[in-house]
């Protein structure tokens, strides 16, 4: 039994549909569309005209078939985006997986441990020089 229903958009709500900037091929379709002048109202989802959307989708499908990629890609749960981890360690808010959050905590703990070692060493040196 469904516990949540998606309500139809109200007439004054902006249309954010499937064919908008959130689509993985939106930038490709928009690039195709830059080669000809399409009036803004004719752009689907504010990105590209119908012909350019169709071209980018067909090209993507042809490429997928040519190299033998599956239609849906399985994500590896153990995959770690090291760039995102590095950014998170440097204080930037980035979306992370559970494994990546664990790595960030481990690195931050390592940094804190190193800092504490340095302070202890400095204290020991200053105590000796007195
Ligand atoms: Zn176009």
Boltz pocket constraint, residues with backbone or C-beta under 6 A from the ligand:
constraints:
  - pocket:
      binder: B
      contacts: [[A, 29], [A, 32], [A, 33], [A, 34], [A, 36], [A, 38], [A, 48], [A, 49], [A, 50], [A, 51], [A, 52], [A, 53]]
      max_distance: 6.0
